[in-house]
Amino acid sequence: MIEKLSFKDFFKSGQQQFAIEPRVPQSDFPEHTHDFSELVIVTEGRGRHILNGYPHDLYQGMVLYIEASDHHLYENVDNLCLTNILLKDYNDFKFIRNLDTLLKNLKPDCADYKIINRDTLGLINENITLLMHSQNFKVKDSSAMVETALQKEFSFFQLVTLLQNHYVDGQMVGSMEAKGRQIINWLNFHFLEEISWDKLAEKFNLSIRTLYRYVKVQTGLTPQAYVSKLRLSNAYYQLRYTEKPITDIALDCGFNDGSYFSTCFKHEFGISPKTLRG
């Protein structure tokens, strides 16, 4: 029998429109449904999600909207961390209308999960932190209560709009340009990881030659050169805005040889890492 979760276990009052439930980490969880909807953001790790009988691998940056009528489960998790925003009923919002259209556009099907890049995920996490503070903020004055409710709803609307405007479909469809953007989006998020080009081509159901061509069309660079540029840009940021040792930054950005890192960095920016650090 499928377990049904109740909003009464997560919402402090009937007037509360949404509740934020971080899962850090999310453990394996058997198939279940609920009498509320939820917006789920994968903030870290990996796992398998089975929604209405369709399995899909989860990784950082994925976004999915799950309606109350859906049934789903999590399995094979590996440090999977989620931010769940529970919605008792989006029609309970007093100031914002027609949220259902935006939310349902984020709902995955068997082959199409939404993906956001690293920068957008950072903005979203900031937004969620503000929402969590507002969720715990209590006021007694009636006019202040109205203003606070408006701020909460507007912040949530900003979050949904941000997700709506910055996702890229996980499914490979459309023109060469559209497919190229999807590959670039994946690289923008995973560039600090060790990348297997064979596995990446397989992931997007492409040959290696086709994947290389798509990246070249989109960026003017080979995939390796584009990833190197992303890593060097990340190193530049760390050198300017952190106190981390140069050797550690080089390792973090995929350069095992400090001398080679310095050569690549100077070729890219016209200045050595040591000179930039000052």
C-alpha positions in Angstrom: 0.0 0.0 0.0 1.3 3.4 -0.9 1.8 5.8 2.0 0.0 9.1 1.9 1.7 12.1 3.6 -0.5 14.8 5.1 0.1 18.5 5.0 -0.9 18.6 8.7 2.4 17.1 9.6 4.4 19.9 7.8 2.2 23.0 8.0 2.0 25.0 11.3 -1.4 26.5 10.4 -4.2 26.3 7.9 -3.3 29.9 6.7 0.3 28.9 5.8 0.6 28.8 1.9 3.9 26.9 1.7 6.4 25.2 3.9 10.1 24.7 3.2 11.5 21.3 4.1 15.2 20.8 3.4 16.3 17.1 3.1 20.1 17.2 3.9 20.6 14.5 2.9 17.5 12.7 1.5 17.6 9.0 2.3 15.9 6.2 0.2 12.2 6.8 0.6 9.5 4.3 -0.4 6.8 5.1 -2.9 4.3 7.6 -1.5 1.8 10.3 -2.4 0.5 13.3 -0.5 -2.4 15.7 -0.2 -0.1 18.7 -1.1 2.1 19.5 -4.1 5.8 20.1 -3.9 8.5 21.9 -5.8 11.8 20.0 -5.4 15.3 21.4 -6.1 18.3 19.0 -6.1 21.0 21.0 -4.4 23.7 18.3 -4.2 24.4 14.6 -4.8 22.8 12.0 -6.9 20.0 9.4 -6.8 17.2 7.8 -8.7 13.7 9.3 -8.8 10.7 7.2 -9.9 7.7 9.4 -10.7 4.5 7.7 -11.6 6.4 4.6 -12.6 9.1 6.3 -14.7 12.7 6.2 -13.4 15.2 9.1 -13.9 18.6 9.8 -12.5 18.8 12.9 -10.4 21.8 15.2 -10.1 22.6 18.7 -8.8 20.6 21.4 -10.5 17.5 19.4 -11.4 14.1 20.9 -10.6 10.8 19.1 -10.5 7.2 19.9 -9.6 5.2 17.1 -8.1 1.4 17.3 -7.9 -0.6 15.9 -5.1 -2.0 13.2 -7.4 1.5 11.9 -8.3 3.2 9.0 -6.6 7.0 8.8 -6.4 10.0 7.4 -4.6 13.7 8.0 -4.1 16.3 5.2 -4.3 20.0 4.6 -4.8 20.8 7.9 -3.2 24.4 9.2 -2.8 24.6 12.3 -0.7 21.3 13.4 -2.3 20.3 16.8 -0.9 16.9 18.4 -1.7 15.0 21.5 -0.9 11.3 20.7 -0.9 8.8 23.6 -1.0 5.4 22.1 -0.1 2.3 23.8 -1.4 -1.0 23.0 0.3 -2.9 24.7 -2.5 -1.5 27.3 -4.8 -5.1 28.8 -4.9 -4.6 29.8 -1.2 -2.3 32.6 -2.3 -4.1 35.9 -1.7 -2.1 38.3 -3.9 -0.6 36.0 -6.7 -2.9 34.3 -9.2 -2.4 31.7 -11.9 0.6 30.0 -10.3 -0.5 26.7 -11.6 0.6 27.5 -15.2 4.2 28.3 -14.1 4.4 25.4 -11.7 3.1 22.8 -14.0 5.6 23.9 -16.7 8.2 22.6 -14.2 6.7 19.2 -14.0 8.8 16.4 -15.5 7.6 13.6 -17.6 9.3 10.3 -18.4 12.2 11.9 -20.3 12.2 15.6 -19.5 13.5 17.0 -16.3 14.4 20.7 -15.9 18.0 21.7 -15.2 19.4 24.9 -13.9 23.0 26.0 -14.0 25.4 26.6 -11.0 25.0 30.4 -10.9 21.2 30.2 -11.0 21.2 27.5 -8.3 23.2 30.0 -6.1 20.6 32.7 -6.6 17.8 30.3 -5.9 19.5 29.1 -2.6 19.7 32.8 -1.6 16.0 33.2 -2.4 15.1 30.1 -0.4 17.1 31.3 2.6 15.0 34.5 2.6 11.8 32.5 2.3 12.8 30.4 5.3 13.4 33.5 7.4 10.1 34.9 6.4 8.4 31.6 7.1 9.5 31.8 10.7 8.7 35.5 11.1 5.6 36.3 13.2 3.8 39.6 13.4 0.6 40.5 15.4 -0.4 43.8 13.9 -3.0 43.2 11.1 -1.5 45.7 8.6 2.0 44.2 9.2 0.5 40.7 8.7 -0.8 41.7 5.3 2.5 43.3 4.3 4.4 40.2 5.4 2.1 37.9 3.5 2.5 40.0 0.4 6.3 39.8 0.8 6.2 36.0 1.2 4.1 35.5 -1.8 6.2 37.9 -3.9 9.4 36.1 -2.9 7.9 32.8 -3.8 6.7 34.2 -7.2 10.3 35.5 -7.8 11.6 32.0 -7.1 9.2 30.3 -9.5 9.9 32.9 -12.2 13.7 32.4 -11.7 13.3 28.7 -12.2 11.0 29.2 -15.2 13.3 31.6 -17.0 16.6 29.7 -16.4 16.0 26.0 -16.9 17.1 23.9 -19.9 15.3 20.7 -20.8 17.1 17.5 -20.0 15.7 16.0 -23.2 17.7 16.5 -26.4 15.2 18.0 -28.8 15.1 20.9 -31.3 17.7 22.5 -33.6 21.4 22.1 -33.5 21.6 25.5 -31.7 19.1 24.3 -29.1 20.9 21.0 -28.5 24.2 22.9 -28.3 22.8 25.1 -25.6 21.7 22.1 -23.6 25.2 20.6 -23.7 26.8 23.9 -22.8 24.4 24.2 -19.9 25.5 20.8 -18.6 29.2 21.7 -19.0 28.6 25.1 -17.3 27.4 23.2 -14.2 29.8 20.2 -14.2 33.1 21.8 -15.5 35.0 21.2 -12.3 34.3 17.4 -12.5 36.3 14.9 -14.4 34.4 14.6 -17.7 34.2 11.5 -19.8 33.3 12.7 -23.3 32.3 9.2 -24.4 29.8 9.0 -21.5 28.6 12.6 -22.1 27.9 11.8 -25.8 26.0 8.7 -24.7 24.0 10.7 -22.2 22.8 13.1 -24.9 22.4 10.2 -27.4 25.0 11.7 -29.8 28.2 10.5 -31.4 31.5 12.0 -30.2 31.9 13.9 -33.5 28.4 15.3 -33.3 28.9 16.4 -29.7 32.2 18.1 -30.6 30.5 19.9 -33.5 27.6 21.2 -31.4 30.0 22.6 -28.8 32.2 24.2 -31.5 29.2 25.8 -33.2 28.0 27.2 -29.8 31.3 28.4 -28.4 33.8 28.5 -31.3 36.0 26.2 -29.1 36.6 22.5 -28.8 34.9 20.9 -25.8 38.2 20.6 -24.0 39.2 24.2 -24.6 35.8 25.4 -23.5 36.0 23.4 -20.2 39.5 24.7 -19.7 38.3 28.3 -20.1 35.6 27.7 -17.5 38.1 26.3 -15.1 40.5 29.1 -15.6 37.7 31.7 -15.1 36.8 29.9 -11.8 40.5 30.0 -10.8 40.6 33.8 -11.6 37.6 34.4 -9.3 39.1 32.4 -6.5 42.4 34.2 -6.8 40.7 37.6 -6.6 38.1 36.9 -3.9 39.5 34.1 -1.6 42.6 33.5 0.4 43.0 29.9 -0.8 46.5 29.0 -1.7 47.3 29.0 -5.4 48.3 25.4 -5.5 44.9 24.4 -3.9 43.1 26.6 -6.4 44.9 24.9 -9.3 44.0 21.4 -8.0 40.4 22.5 -7.4 40.2 23.6 -11.0 41.5 20.4 -12.5 45.2 21.3 -12.9 47.5 18.8 -11.2 50.7 20.6 -12.4 51.2 24.1 -10.9 53.6 25.1 -13.6 51.2 24.1 -16.3 48.4 25.9 -14.5 50.4 29.1 -14.4 51.2 28.8 -18.1 47.6 28.3 -19.1 46.4 31.1 -16.8 48.9 33.6 -18.2 48.0 32.6 -21.7 44.3 33.2 -21.0 44.5 36.4 -18.9 47.9 37.9 -19.8 48.9 37.8 -16.1 50.3 35.1 -13.9 48.3 33.8 -10.9 51.0 35.0 -8.5 50.9 38.5 -10.0 47.1 38.6 -9.9 47.1 37.5 -6.3 49.6 40.3 -5.5 
